[in-house]
């Protein structure tokens, strides 16, 4: 076990080992949680960078904390898998760490545990150490149920949750070394930003995808990510017998992202029971492959019961759909959704006689890839009329590249929306607390 512990903790030997890692926007928030007593749970899909975020946190901790008092372990290591049903093995791992690293027990220990959901009853070990030791736990997991059911019962009131997504557009620009730090930089790098926008819209933000230039390899990596989530997390956890059936369903819904989901229709097309389809969709959402968005309603109960629109959580997954023809409008809409979802969770759509794609923080948002044709532009703008009832409601039409104002409705490019979103959401909620849609 010593070699595994040393492999996972190179900072014990070289404190500069993580200096080349790309900073994530959520890092500062994550670091602020380290000053609290509570357990920090970082959740997100496989390979979005949870362990990288942990390494970045360790890099900052090393400025003030002895390296041996920082312990990282990945429970998905093959050597640990045979013991996944034995939570007492976590105690053995911890004891081996104490023997090998000999940390200063009079000081706090920062204990990072990656893919913690691999071990059954892990929460018993964490709760025991949390209550009886000077340990700050940072746990990472790949499904949203990490802190529900029996986990929540044992750890209620002891956990702070932080959601991590794949690279957002700003992080993608940083990866591409494109400066967007000022209006001048954005203007100077306009062409590069536009090219980056097209690339990001097509391939999404998984580091292993965007760091590879071969298209066929990109697609294979995306397929591997999706199937790892399905075959390593969903299938064994829920004891699904027909793994091909659930894989086929994911590829089908990836082809129909941004549309309202109809379980009965899906069941007929794929020859799967409708109840089973609904369960599989729930598993996809629980493991961060997709997100379902509700229709806005003043009554929460009605919103929960509403028909749901489905979005994949990274635009790269759109390449895996069974329909090879790429719908650029759907690609841009999915991209706007993932960007909003990264900012917060209170997103909905509006539909009566007309439909508006998103309502977020009292801002109505419509998405259209191309509005060169006047009838397309008018159709998109008219959609706001049914829902814009007062001046407190702001309206945005997001396109690929158009920037203009039409009857107080701002038409903006996706890149401008992302790089300057503080202009659109700043103080809006405060101004419109009493307004109702």
N, C-alpha and C positions, 0 to 999 in steps of 0.2 A: 504493500500500500504506500510505502514511502515515496516511490517513484511517481505515483499518481498525485500525491499531495504536492510534491515539488514541481511537477508539470503544471498544475493548476495555480501555483503561487510563485511565479518567477520574480515577483517584487521582493521576495525574501532575500534574493541574491543581487538583483539589479533594480534599484528604485526608479530608473528611467525607462523601464521596459514598456510602458504604455504611452510614451511621448508622441508616437506617430498616429494615434487614434484620432479620428475626426470627432470633434465635439458635437454633441446632440443638444438641441434647443431645450430639452427637458432637464438637462443636467443640473442647472441651478435649483430648480424645484426639488429634484431628488436630493441634492445636498442639504437643502433646508430641512428635510425630514430626518436627517441623521442626528439632529440635535434633540429629537423627541425620544421619549422612552418606548413608544409603540414600535411594533414590528412593521417594517416597510415591505409591502408586497408589490413587486413590479410585474405586471401582467401584459401579455401581448402574444401575437402569433409566433410560431417558430421562425427563427432567423431574421427577426426584425431588429435585432441588436441588443437584446436584454443583457447578455453577458458583456457586450462591449460597453454598455452604459455602466455596468457594475465596475468594469476596469477603469473607466473614466472617474468614477467615484473613488475608487482606491487610489488613483493618481493624486486626487485632491487630498485625500486623507493622509497620504504619505508626507505631506508638508508639516503635519503636526502629530502624527501617530507613528509609533514604532512599527516597522514593517511586519514583525512577527505577531503583532496583535491584530493583524488583518488576515482573515482566512477565507479563501474562496474554494468551493467544491462543486463540481458538476456531477449530479447524481445519475446522469445518463451514460456515464462511462461503462463500457461492457463489463468491467470487473465488478460493478455494483449491482447489475441487473439481477443476478441470482438471489440477491438478498432483498429485493424490492417489497416482499411481503412481510419483512421482519423489521419493524421500526427500531428495534433495539440496536440494529446495525449502525444506525445514525450515531448512537452513543459511542460505538467503537471507533467510528471515523473521527469523532471529536476527541476521543482519548488519544488516538494516534497523532492527531495534530498537536496536542499538548506535549506529548513525548518528543516529537520531532522538532517543533518550532520553539518550545520552551518560552511561551509569551509571558509578559509581565502581568500576572493575575491581579495585581493591585490596581491595574488600569483597565479601562473598558476594552473588550474584544469585539471587533466588527466581523460578524459571521455571515458571509454571502453564500447562499445555497441556490444553485441553478437547477431548473427543471425539477422542482421539489415534488411535483405531483406524481413523479415516478414511484415514490415510496408510499405504500399504504400506511395510514395512521401517522404520517409525518407530524401532524399537528400535536400529538401527544408529547413527542420529543421537544418540539419548539416551545410549547406551553410550559413544560417542566423547567427548561433552561431559562426561559424568560422570567419566570417567577423566582428562581433560586440562584441566578448567576448575574454577573455584570456583563451581559452580552447584548449587543445591538444586532438584531437579526434583520437581514435584507434577503428576502426570499423571492425567487423568480419562477413564474409558471406560465404555461402555454394554453390555459383555458380559463374562461371567466368564472367557472364554477369553483375555482380554487378556494374561494372564501365563502362558499354557500354550504347549505345542509349541515353535515356533522362538523365541518371545519368551523363554520360560523358559531356553532354552539360552544365550542371550546375556546375560541379566540375572540369572541364578541367584545368590542371595546378596546381591543389590543392591537388592531391593525389599521395602518394607513395604506390606501391603494393608489398606485400610479400606473396609468395605462401608457404603453409605448407602441408607436406605430412605425412602419417603415419610413425611410427618409421622406420628409416633406419637401416642397419645392425649394424652399430656402436652403435646406441642408443639401439638396441636390446641386444647387448652384455653388455652394461651398465646395462640394466634392469636385465640381468641374472647374474650380478656381476662377469663378466669374464674380466680380465684385458688384454688390448691390447695396452697399452700405450708405449711399446717399443718392439724392435725385440726380446729381451730376453723374455719378457712376452708372446709374440705371440708364441714363440717356446715352452715355458713351458706349455702353455695352448692349445697346438695344438689339443689335443683330444676333449677338451671342446668346442673349436671354431668350429671344424668339426661337432660336434653334434648340436651345435647352428645353423650352416649353414643349416643343413637338416631341422631343426624345422622351421627356418625362411622361407625357401623356400616353405614349405608346408602351413604355417599358416599366413605369412605376418606380418605386423607391427601394427595392431590395438591393442591398449593397452588392451581393454576389452576382446580381443581374447587371446592374449599371456599370460594374467594374470590368465586365467582359464585353469585348467588341464583336464577337461572333454571334450572328443572329440565331443560328441553329442551337448554339450552346445556351444562349439566353433563354430560349423557349424550353430547352431541356431542364435548365435549372428551375424555372418557374413550375414546370411539371413535377419535378422532384420535391419542391417545397410543398405544393398542394397535396401530393400523394403521401408525403411524410406525415402531414397533419392528419390526413384521412386514415392512413394505414397504421401509424404508430400511436396516435392519440385517440381517434374516434372509434375505430373498429375494435381494438382490444378492450377499451373501457366499456363500451356498450354491447360487447359480445355479438357483433354483427357477423352473420355467417356469409353473406354474399357481398364481398368487398367490391366486386366489379359493378354491382348495382349502385352503390353509393358514389363510386367514382364517376360513373356515367351521369348521375344526377348533377354532380357538381359541374361537370363540363357543360351540361345543358343549361344550367342556370347562369353560368358565366357568359353564355351566348345571349342571354336575355336580361342581362343586368340593366338597371334603371327602369324596369317595367314592374307593374303590379303583379304580384305573385298569385297564381291560381293553383292551389294544391290538386284540385280535381282534374284540371287540364293536364298538369304535369304527370299525374298518375296514369292517365290514359295514354299519353304519348310515350311514356317509358315502361308501361305495363307493370307499374308498382302500385301497391295499395296506397290510397290517399293518406291514411293515417301514418303509414310508414314514411311517405314523402315529407309530411309535416315534421315528423321526428328527426329525419335526416337534416332538414333545413335548420332545425333548432340546434343540432350538433354542429353544423357549419358555423352558425353564429356564435355558439359557445366557444369555439376554437378559433375565432377571429378570421375566418375565411370570408365571411359576408357580414353585412349589417342590414336589418330590416327597418325601414322608416315608416312611421305611422302617419296617418292623415291628421291634420290639426283639428282639434275640437276644444271648445271651452271646458267641456267635461272630460276629465281624465279617463273615466270609464269608457266613454265613447271613442276616444282616441285609441285606447288599447284594443277595442273590438274592431277598429277600422281595417280596411284592406291595406296590406303592406307593400311598399315598393322595395325592391331588392337591389343592393349594390355590393360589388366585390370590394374588399378592403385594400386592394392594391391594383392599380390599372394594369399591371403586368399580367394578371390573371385573365384579362379579356382576350389575350392571345391563345388561351387554351380552349376557347369555346368551339362547339361543333360546327358553327357557321364561320367559314373562312373569310367572308366579306366583312370588313371592318366598318362599323357605323361611327363616323367621326363625331356626330352629335352626341351619341350615347357615351363615347369615350370622354368627351369634355364634361358631360353631366356627371359621370362617375367620378371624374377627377375633382370637380367642384365639391361633390359630396365628401370624398375622402379628406379633402382639405378642411371643410367645415367640421367634419367628425373629429379631426385632430385638434380643433380649437375647443370643442365642447360637445356635449351629447344631446342637447335640446334642439333637435332638428326635426322638422315635419314638412309635409307638402300640403297644398290646399287644392281642393277640387270641388267645384259646384258645376255651373255651366261651362266654365273654363277652368284651367289648371295652372297653378304656379308651382315651379319645381321645388322651391325651398322657402321655408320661413325659419329664420335664425336671428335671435335677439331682436325681434320686431323689424327685421329687414326682409323684404320680399325679394327673392332672387330667381330670375329666369335665366336659362342657359340656352344659347343657340350658337352652334359652331360658326355658321356663316349667315350673315344678314345682307348680302349683296343685293338680293332680290327684294324690292320694296314690299311685296306682299308677305314675305317671310318676316321682315322687320315689323310690319304693322300687326301681324298675328301675334308675335311675341309680346309687343308692347300693350296690345289690347287685353292680354291676359291679366294685367295688373288692375284693370278698371274695376273688376268685380270685388276685389279685396282691399284696395287702397281707400280707406274710409276717412283718413285724416292726415294732416301734414306730419304727424309724428312717425308715420310709417314710411320708411325709406325704400325706394325701389331701385334695383340694380339688374341690368341685363348684361350677362357675362358672355363674351364671344371669344373667338380665337385671337383677334387682333384689332378690332374696331374700338376707337375711343372717341366718344362724343356725348352730347347731352340732348335729350329730346323730351320737351315738355316736363322738365324737372326730373326726368328719369335718366340716370347715368348709364351709359353704355360703355363698358370697359373690357379690356382684354383680361384673360385669366392671370397673366403675370402681374399686371398692375393691381389687380384685386388682391393677390397674395402678398406682394411686396409692400403694398400700402393699405392693408386692410384696417389699420388703426383709424383711417379716415372714415371708414364706413360703419364701424362698430363702436367707436369711442363714445361713451356716455349715452348711447342710444337708449339702453335699458332704463337709465335714470330719467330721461326726458319723457318716456312713454309708459311709465308704470301703470297709469290709469286707463290707457287705451286698450281696446279689445278688438280682436279680429273675429 
